[in-house]
């Protein structure tokens, strides 16, 4: 396994983990338990990291670049089930939990 991402905040690694998994990358989130150790004060080194198999490193890096790119790369999407507009990074509808297209 090789590390491909160190979070910039406590939430970003979780969103990115889901994005990679939805796109076929076998990803592990490590270090999530460290957030509680610092007493609620975010310390960047304690943010979770993402690890992937070596053979998927290039795919993961490409997907990370897409995820981090401008909103035009990943526009908002409309839920086919309830019609709610969702942020580009949402893997499911925030309103009804239907899967993203």
Buried (B, 14 or more C-beta within 10 A) or exposed (E): BEEBBBBEEBEBBBBBBBBBEEBEBEBEBEBBEBBEEEEEEEEEEBBBBBBBBEEBBEBBEEBBEEBBEEEEEBEEBEBEEEEBEBEBBBBBBEEEEBEBE
